[in-house]
Amino acid sequence: MSAKDGASSRSRSREREEVGFEQSQFDQIMGAIGGVKGEVTGVKTQLSGMAGQLNTLQGEMGTFKEETNEKFDQVRGSLDEHAKQIKELQTKTKEGGGGGSGGGGGGGASNPYSEPGWVRMGKRNTLSVGGFPRDTERDLIIAKLQEMSAPYAEGLAENGLYTTRKLTSFGKMKFKTSDDMWKFIKGNKIKQTFEDKDVYFSIDKTPEEISLSKKVSAGVKLLKDHYKENGTPEQDLKKLIDAEWNFV
């Protein structure tokens, strides 16, 4: 073989090596592209799954909103009905007091303000004093009532300090007149305690009135919870909700 032929052979060999190297680089690049495409496909699948979850969440939120609005409508309807009943009772009270028109019709039995002898809150003469621990002995409660009422003892009715049970969590103060009771209320501004617990007093209510107050309280709580769940700040609730427990 001549020198010329040898040089030509070496040149072709180098060209084949360069082509092979370029082919190898090309294959690596294509492999990398294939990997990227696979990752893109995986991301697309994940996004699709997330979109499905989002749609499901939106559906659940829509259902929750419908249920919440339905619950709110029920509460609002209940409160409206209570307000209507209270207004009717107030009108009856102003027109003729507690007796009603007789005959037992119109659901009078369920009206706590239509019972014979019913007295307006402001004209009553008995206070309920609470805040005592459960099952406190009668003597201890009466001793505290005596301490609280000492400056107003002349206005107390005979045996006016008492409890309804031997062991209980509240006592009663009965005054001779409603004016005597109001003297105590207006003059007793000092915070009272018993065994480090606050003692409070309020005008005595009938069992029916207590039951109605509890219903209003439950309705107000549901209404507050509804507003809170829908993002209403705590400080704005008093502006939105104004309930009356002592109706007359």
Secondary structure, 3 states (H helix, E strand, C coil): CCHHHHHHHHHHHHHHHHHHHHHHHHHHHHHHHHHHHHHHHHHHHHHHHHHHHHHHHHHHHHHHHHHHHHHHHHHHHHHHHHHHHHHHHHHHHHHHCCCCCCCCCCCHHHCCCCCCCCCCHHHCCEEEEECCCCCEEHHHHHHHHHHHHHHHHHHEEEEEEECCCCEECEEEEEECCHHHHHHHHHHCCCCEEECCEEEEEEECCCHHHHHHHHHHHHHHHHHHHHHHHCCCCHHHHHHHCCCCCCCC
